[in-house]
C-alpha cells in the first residue's frame, strides 16, 4: 500500500471541463490508486482542497457528485 503523503499536492491541468469535474476525477484516481481505502476517513476539507489545489466550494461540489454516485459516504 502506498504511503500517504498529506503534504503533496495534486496538479490539475487546465482543460475545458469544469474545475469541480477535474477535482472529482482527481479524487477518484487517488481512491482507485489506493491512497484512500474503503472505510478510510478522507482528510478534512481544508487539507483536501490544498492537496487537490482547488477551493473549498469546488471541493464540496466534487465530493457531492462522488457521494451521489456512491463512491464516498
N, C-alpha and C positions, 0 to 999 in steps of 0.2 A: 504494500500500500504506500503511495507517495506521501512524503512528509508534508504536512500543511504549513504553509508559509504565509502568515497573515500580513506580512509587510510587502509582499509582492503585489503588483497591480496588473490588471488585465487591460490590454490596449485594444480599444475599439477603433476600427479603421473607418474613416468616413465613407459612407456609401448612401444610396438613395433610400434605404429602409429607415423607418423611424427609429430614433435612438432607443426607445423602450424595447423595440423588437430586437435590436442588436444586443442590448443588455440581457434580454430574456434568453437569447441564443447562447451568449457567453456563459451565463449562469448554468444553463442546461448542459453545456460542454463540460464545465467544472464538475457537475454532478456525475455525468456519464464517465468522466475520466477518473472517478473515484476520489476526487478532492473532498467531496462530502458524500457520506454513505447514507443509506436508508436509516432513518431514526436519528441521525445526527442533527444537532441544532445548528442552524446556519448562523454565521456571525451577525451581530447587531446591524441595524440599518445604516448607521454612520460608517462602520467599518466596511461593510459590504459595498456601500456606494463608493468608498475610496478604492477598494480592490478593483471594482469594475470601471472606475473612472467616470461615474455618472452622478447626477444629482439625486437626492433622496426621492423627490416626486417621480423621477424617471424610474428609479429602482422599484418604488411602490407599484407602479403600473406594470412593470415587467414581472414582479412577483405575483401580482394579482392575476395576470394571464397564466402563469405557471400553476397557480392554485386552482384556477378554473379548469385547467387541463388535467388536474390530478397529480401533477408532478411533485408538488410540495403541499404541505398542510399548513 
